[in-house]
Amino acid sequence: MKTVLLLICTAFLLASCVKNNPDPAWIEVTDWQLVDNPNSQYPTGVLTENITDAWVYIDNKLVGVFEVPFKIPVLVDGDREVTIYPTVLNNGISATKKIYPFMEPFSANVTLVKNEVVTLNPITWYKDQTQFWIEDFEDASYDIVDGGASAAALIRTNDAADIDVAINEGFFGRISLNDSQNSYSGSTVANNNGSLVMDLPRGRECYLEIDYHTTNALVTGVLGIGSSGVIDNPNVQINAQSDSEVRWKKIYIDVREIVSGSPNAEYFEFSFKAALDDGDSSGEINIDNVKAVYF
């Protein structure tokens, strides 16, 4: 709600700016570009992104939050520092725009001139210390396994009808649902070898990133695993896309609250569940670049 009010106030102020100050300077910002960080301490996998917005500051003062690309009038001119923070839809919710904590802001020193446009092409990269656990289905064996009660199975495929080499490289994961195989349950097994290769931290930011292409809903969750058993915490549902408009998308799922609120868990895995959507005779769930991202 606070973000929505901020956006409304920003729009009002910008409208007033143009009306009362007919000679503003203008800042134009293009879409974000996510690039490789050569100083990264950990492999990042395929660099896919869905950075939809930007928090904009001029000389450390907030101007507003805007959906990229955009062009805005500003009331200042002269030499200024413009800082733009990469912003995502937290948990895929359009009303919850959050600066993504793992990516670097873009900053530029510019000269603003009344009635002239400065164009900025923002780039970002994962911060040096960002850690990853990645399942990209490029290996014949993969660390997401079907549950014992699952009617459907997760398979690895390179189906040419759905592959996008810029996102999927060679392979991706697929769950096919129908009337007889009408449910799926599975989870990651990242930590099965006895070492915490996915050591999600308590009290700090941690996310699950997923690229998805799906005509059936998929529920993601977090398994808290300890000596007393396993607790499944359902978290965010990825909604189905229509058959005619289905395409690869990306979601950023915030898991900090679940992880920090699980004091008895010794480690964590991610869970995935689906049931054939009501009224459908079939559904297909494709996923790739499943990443745990944390500090």
Secondary structure by P-SEA (a helix, b strand, c coil): caaaaaaaaaaaaaaaaaaaccbbbbbbbcbbbbbbcccccccccccccccccccccccccccccccccbbbbbccccbbbbbbbbbcccccccccccccccbbbbbbbbbbbccbbbbbbbbbbccccccccccccccccccccccccccbbbbbbbcccccccccccccbbbbbbccccccccccccccccccccccccccbbbbbbbbbcccbbbbbbbbbccccbbbbbbcccbbbbccccccbbbbbbbaaaaaaacccccbbbbbbbbcccccccbbbbbbcccccccc
